[in-house]
Amino acid sequence: DGDLIDILVETGDFTDESEVRMVVDDVLSGYSERDCLVIRKRIDGHPAKEVALSVNESGDDGGKSMTPANVDQIYARFKHRLRPELFPAQGGDR
């Protein structure tokens, strides 16, 4: 899967990593602390199963057990929100 930010920088669409990170941080500001943790771990390339286990072991699960499917859904929604911020010409929900 790889690091999402590295992949975006490598595509040549952005001049440097800091530009991408600023947009990512802005989009993350709309998420809970737990969801930010999930998203950041997925951005860093950790598999959904590992992220879910980490959240469950930390006790920061909001009273609900985190599953790999939950992790995938949180990450998919994040990417859906991120895409129009990084690539406005391609549209998407804001």
C-alpha positions as CSV (number, residue, x, y, z in Angstrom):
1,D,0.0,0.0,0.0
2,G,2.8,2.4,0.9
3,D,2.8,5.8,2.4
4,L,0.1,7.9,0.8
5,I,2.0,11.2,1.1
6,D,5.1,9.7,-0.4
7,I,3.0,8.3,-3.3
8,L,1.5,11.7,-4.0
9,V,4.8,13.4,-3.9
10,E,6.4,10.8,-6.2
11,T,3.6,11.3,-8.8
12,G,5.1,14.8,-9.4
13,D,1.8,16.5,-8.8
14,F,3.2,18.3,-5.8
15,T,6.5,20.2,-5.3
16,D,7.2,18.8,-1.9
17,E,5.9,16.8,1.0
18,S,5.1,19.8,3.2
19,E,2.5,21.0,0.6
20,V,0.7,17.7,0.8
21,R,0.9,17.5,4.6
22,M,-0.7,20.9,5.0
23,V,-3.7,19.8,3.0
24,V,-3.9,16.4,4.8
25,D,-3.7,18.2,8.2
26,D,-6.5,20.6,7.1
27,V,-8.8,17.6,6.1
28,L,-7.9,15.7,9.3
29,S,-9.0,18.7,11.4
30,G,-12.6,17.5,10.8
31,Y,-12.1,14.1,12.4
32,S,-12.1,12.8,15.9
33,E,-8.8,12.1,17.7
34,R,-9.4,8.3,17.3
35,D,-10.2,8.6,13.6
36,C,-7.1,10.8,13.1
37,L,-5.0,8.1,14.6
38,V,-6.6,5.5,12.3
39,I,-6.0,7.6,9.3
40,R,-2.5,8.6,10.1
41,K,-1.5,4.9,10.6
42,R,-3.1,4.0,7.3
43,I,-1.3,6.9,5.6
44,D,1.9,5.5,7.0
45,G,1.1,2.2,5.3
46,H,0.0,0.1,8.3
47,P,-2.6,-2.6,7.3
48,A,-6.2,-2.2,8.5
49,K,-6.0,-5.3,10.7
50,E,-2.9,-4.0,12.5
51,V,-4.6,-0.5,12.9
52,A,-7.8,-2.0,14.3
53,L,-5.8,-4.2,16.8
54,S,-3.8,-1.1,17.9
55,V,-6.9,1.0,18.5
56,N,-8.6,-1.9,20.4
57,E,-5.4,-2.5,22.6
58,S,-5.1,1.3,23.4
59,G,-8.6,1.4,24.8
60,D,-9.3,4.5,22.6
61,D,-12.1,2.8,20.8
62,G,-15.0,4.9,22.1
63,G,-16.6,1.9,23.7
64,K,-16.9,0.0,20.4
65,S,-14.5,-2.6,19.1
66,M,-12.7,-1.4,15.9
67,T,-12.6,-3.9,13.0
68,P,-10.5,-3.8,9.9
69,A,-13.6,-3.0,8.0
70,N,-14.2,0.1,10.2
71,V,-10.6,1.1,9.5
72,D,-11.0,0.7,5.8
73,Q,-14.3,2.7,5.9
74,I,-12.7,5.6,7.9
75,Y,-9.7,5.7,5.5
76,A,-11.9,5.5,2.4
77,R,-14.0,8.5,3.6
78,F,-10.9,10.4,4.4
79,K,-9.5,9.8,0.9
80,H,-12.8,10.8,-0.6
81,R,-12.6,14.1,1.3
82,L,-9.0,14.6,0.6
83,R,-9.2,14.1,-3.2
84,P,-11.0,17.3,-4.1
85,E,-8.7,19.3,-1.8
86,L,-5.6,18.0,-3.6
87,F,-7.1,17.8,-7.1
88,P,-9.9,20.5,-7.3
89,A,-10.3,19.9,-11.1
90,Q,-11.4,16.3,-10.5
91,G,-14.3,17.3,-8.2
92,G,-15.8,15.3,-5.4
93,D,-17.5,16.1,-2.1
94,R,-16.3,18.8,0.1
